[in-house]
Amino acid sequence: MQIEVLEDANPPGADDVTAGLRAHMIAQTGTWPLIPLTLLMRDADSQVRGGIRGQIVLGWLQVDHFWVDEAVRGQGHGARLLDLAEEAARRHGAIGAQLTTSTFQAPGFYRKQGYAEIGRLKDRPLGHDRIWMAKRWG
């Protein structure tokens, strides 16, 4: 066997790794749809001022990217975006949501929204922690 170390985002063969893992997951858990989810918050000039990108997968909402423009933070937009993402996920049968944040980002915001810390990696990056959080709906 030959192993290639590639510093490329999507080299030939990379999709085979994803397909192989997905086939294994389906064999173990059954077929679960992967539903992409994007929420965009636009201002009066149609400029994107915040949003969420993620997916509903394996029965959970996975929040991959969440951003609100600094100029409009503190006005409830983040909570509204997260509520709408959670509502969309529940409509698709999701039982909860998961995300990662960092100590220099918004762990306090997520706690206020009902998320609990489920894991932590110290010094990612150095001097800060990466935090895994989840919220299961009742």
Secondary structure, DSSP 8 states (H G I E B T S, - for coil): --------SS-TTHHHHHHHHHHHHHHHH-----EEEEEEEE-TT--EEEEEEEEEETTEEEEEEEEE-GGGTTSSHHHHHHHHHHHHHHHTT--EEEEEEETTS-HHHHHHTT-EEEEEESSSSTTS-EEEEEEE--
